[in-house]
Amino acid sequence: MGELPLRLAVIGDELAAGAGDPKGLGWVGRVAARTHAKPAPMVLTLAVPGEPSSGLAARWDEETARRFSPDADNRLIVALGRADLDAGLSLARSRLNLANILDVAESRHVPTFVVGPPPGRAEDGAQLTELSNAYNDVATRRQVPYVEMCSPLAMHEQWLGDLAAGDGMLPGQAGYGMMAWLVLHTGWHEWLGLPDDAA
């Protein structure tokens, strides 16, 4: 690990903010608690509920620029939600929005990590899987780590039970714990240059 302290900006929707978690941690708080850098990383969550990728692409650069520091190891976590489906965005537009974020971040020399959307309503399953696969392809082509949430969670009993216990869209304590586990076990520590002690 370098000498500079970590400064992590997480851009996303209500899932990035941990909405629905009675502990108030969400997956971001749980991952931060398991990220043992010295000094402790500064984690800044920049969430807009219900925001599709077009809104995210339009605001992220200015918002993170105000929070990044030349005296820090600045990094970007793109936490993608499900709102593109409700917004009626085409798959091509969703891909382009993520590509633009990643390309600008690379031009700014900001390392980026992408977290895909988790499953929600059963009727959205096929579309959401297609969207997640498209995001995964965009990230992989740019050699950016991508956390696939749809496949591992779509049929997971605990995940489905957690959604059903709430409003059917937001996970609770158990669901956010599963999301955090997936992030921690999909190259998180390697991306940060830290020893992997998440097991």
ROMARZA-682054 format. One line per field, with one value per residue (C-alpha): residue in one letter; y negated, x, z. Coordinates in steps of 0.001 Angstrom, whole numbers, plus 500000, padded with zeros to 6 digits. Example, Ala and Ser with C-alpha at 12.3 -4.5 7.8 and 13.67 -1.06 7.14 Angstrom:
// residues 2
nupa <- a | s
north <- 504500 | 501060
east <- 512300 | 513670
up <- 507800 | 507140
//
This chain:
// residues 199
nupa <- m | g | e | l | p | l | r | l | a | v | i | g | d | e | l | a | a | g | a | g | d | p | k | g | l | g | w | v | g | r | v | a | a | r | t | h | a | k | p | a | p | m | v | l | t | l | a | v | p | g | e | p | s | s | g | l | a | a | r | w | d | e | e | t | a | r | r | f | s | p | d | a | d | n | r | l | i | v | a | l | g | r | a | d | l | d | a | g | l | s | l | a | r | s | r | l | n | l | a | n | i | l | d | v | a | e | s | r | h | v | p | t | f | v | v | g | p | p | p | g | r | a | e | d | g | a | q | l | t | e | l | s | n | a | y | n | d | v | a | t | r | r | q | v | p | y | v | e | m | c | s | p | l | a | m | h | e | q | w | l | g | d | l | a | a | g | d | g | m | l | p | g | q | a | g | y | g | m | m | a | w | l | v | l | h | t | g | w | h | e | w | l | g | l | p | d | d | a | a
north <- 500000 | 496544 | 493705 | 491836 | 492421 | 494023 | 491819 | 493859 | 492201 | 494476 | 493231 | 494931 | 495006 | 495928 | 499347 | 497621 | 495639 | 498788 | 497884 | 500471 | 501712 | 501517 | 501283 | 498337 | 499818 | 501157 | 503061 | 500017 | 499741 | 503462 | 503446 | 500360 | 502105 | 505013 | 502788 | 502653 | 499914 | 497645 | 494938 | 496032 | 495163 | 492187 | 493538 | 490972 | 492256 | 490047 | 491557 | 490346 | 492604 | 493967 | 492582 | 494292 | 494556 | 491428 | 489292 | 490995 | 490338 | 486677 | 485896 | 488162 | 486237 | 482907 | 484463 | 486600 | 483811 | 481753 | 484587 | 486008 | 484678 | 484491 | 485764 | 488992 | 492221 | 491312 | 494176 | 494511 | 497209 | 497213 | 498898 | 499553 | 499945 | 501159 | 497792 | 498045 | 500587 | 498252 | 495331 | 497313 | 496828 | 499010 | 501501 | 499551 | 496335 | 498045 | 499466 | 496070 | 494354 | 496759 | 496607 | 492822 | 492934 | 495451 | 493681 | 490283 | 491834 | 493447 | 490102 | 488617 | 491493 | 492548 | 496335 | 497637 | 500609 | 501468 | 503152 | 504476 | 504300 | 506952 | 508823 | 507115 | 507924 | 511406 | 510030 | 507961 | 510963 | 511556 | 507861 | 507216 | 510145 | 508785 | 505331 | 506736 | 508785 | 505646 | 503694 | 506594 | 506573 | 502818 | 503111 | 506233 | 504635 | 501854 | 504249 | 502760 | 505151 | 505973 | 507539 | 509663 | 509626 | 511050 | 514633 | 515428 | 513830 | 514384 | 517753 | 517443 | 518252 | 515853 | 512993 | 513649 | 513924 | 510668 | 508847 | 510371 | 509257 | 505650 | 503882 | 506481 | 504199 | 503226 | 505824 | 505769 | 506682 | 510161 | 508998 | 506201 | 508659 | 510898 | 507959 | 507005 | 510586 | 510584 | 507285 | 508446 | 511710 | 510229 | 508634 | 505789 | 506092 | 506809 | 503661 | 501619 | 503240 | 504642 | 508138 | 510187 | 510887 | 510957 | 514737
east <- 500000 | 501272 | 501696 | 498577 | 495349 | 492477 | 489548 | 486705 | 483752 | 480741 | 478252 | 474892 | 471242 | 469383 | 471089 | 474462 | 473013 | 471816 | 468114 | 466036 | 468877 | 467828 | 471510 | 471995 | 475183 | 474144 | 476749 | 479035 | 479309 | 479919 | 482640 | 484261 | 484343 | 486269 | 488730 | 491719 | 493871 | 496018 | 494927 | 491303 | 489813 | 487498 | 484335 | 482017 | 478633 | 477041 | 473597 | 470497 | 467447 | 465888 | 468601 | 469221 | 472696 | 472106 | 471784 | 474791 | 476880 | 475861 | 476775 | 479563 | 482573 | 481700 | 480590 | 483687 | 486036 | 484796 | 485630 | 488857 | 492173 | 495649 | 496883 | 494844 | 494651 | 491338 | 489187 | 485717 | 483129 | 480240 | 477253 | 474739 | 471065 | 467942 | 466408 | 467380 | 464574 | 461925 | 463349 | 463012 | 466642 | 467865 | 470622 | 472872 | 472273 | 472964 | 476211 | 477243 | 476534 | 478814 | 481450 | 481527 | 481990 | 484828 | 486565 | 486501 | 487677 | 490582 | 491466 | 491513 | 493737 | 491061 | 490973 | 487417 | 485477 | 481964 | 479206 | 476329 | 472618 | 471166 | 467938 | 464647 | 461164 | 460806 | 459211 | 462345 | 464654 | 465471 | 465850 | 467989 | 470267 | 470693 | 471492 | 474005 | 475684 | 475965 | 477544 | 479904 | 481004 | 481685 | 483770 | 485640 | 486617 | 488249 | 489854 | 487793 | 486661 | 482937 | 480859 | 478054 | 475080 | 472259 | 473406 | 474479 | 471426 | 468525 | 467545 | 469176 | 466539 | 467908 | 468042 | 464506 | 463234 | 464915 | 463302 | 459906 | 460124 | 460440 | 458945 | 460102 | 462833 | 465107 | 467114 | 467401 | 470249 | 470824 | 470601 | 473107 | 475381 | 475273 | 475984 | 478980 | 480273 | 480170 | 482067 | 484699 | 485213 | 485392 | 488811 | 488120 | 491317 | 493415 | 492026 | 493008 | 496425 | 495574 | 496013 | 492837 | 491581 | 487903 | 487564
up <- 500000 | 499160 | 501600 | 500508 | 502463 | 500576 | 499591 | 498105 | 496387 | 495921 | 493345 | 493018 | 494024 | 497231 | 497329 | 497673 | 500587 | 502359 | 502233 | 504072 | 506276 | 509947 | 510905 | 508546 | 507091 | 503700 | 501733 | 501607 | 505389 | 505749 | 503101 | 504654 | 508042 | 506475 | 504602 | 506922 | 505446 | 507602 | 507916 | 507640 | 504246 | 503898 | 502250 | 500656 | 499471 | 496808 | 496342 | 494503 | 495027 | 491849 | 489603 | 486244 | 484742 | 482634 | 485776 | 487321 | 484219 | 484206 | 487821 | 488995 | 487671 | 489251 | 492539 | 492990 | 491900 | 494860 | 497236 | 495857 | 497100 | 495557 | 498924 | 498736 | 496754 | 495111 | 493832 | 492352 | 493035 | 490543 | 492224 | 489469 | 490309 | 488542 | 487599 | 483914 | 483512 | 484959 | 482968 | 479737 | 478732 | 475902 | 476600 | 474237 | 476202 | 479532 | 478133 | 476803 | 480131 | 482000 | 479267 | 479495 | 483278 | 483047 | 480158 | 481873 | 485154 | 483321 | 481727 | 485246 | 486456 | 488953 | 489510 | 489226 | 490612 | 489377 | 491392 | 489318 | 490144 | 492460 | 491668 | 492461 | 491159 | 489710 | 486546 | 485866 | 486155 | 482496 | 481659 | 484721 | 483925 | 480401 | 481796 | 484275 | 481525 | 479392 | 482261 | 482925 | 479292 | 479338 | 482518 | 481390 | 478070 | 480107 | 482593 | 485423 | 488204 | 488058 | 490825 | 489373 | 491766 | 489628 | 489102 | 492681 | 494314 | 491879 | 493335 | 496769 | 499401 | 501989 | 499473 | 498250 | 501817 | 502754 | 499808 | 500576 | 504204 | 503014 | 500015 | 497497 | 496147 | 499028 | 500924 | 504686 | 506969 | 505503 | 501894 | 502327 | 504089 | 501018 | 498718 | 500879 | 500787 | 496985 | 496799 | 499284 | 497378 | 493871 | 493887 | 496340 | 498397 | 495331 | 493680 | 496722 | 496995 | 500434 | 501862 | 501405 | 504914 | 504006 | 504030
//
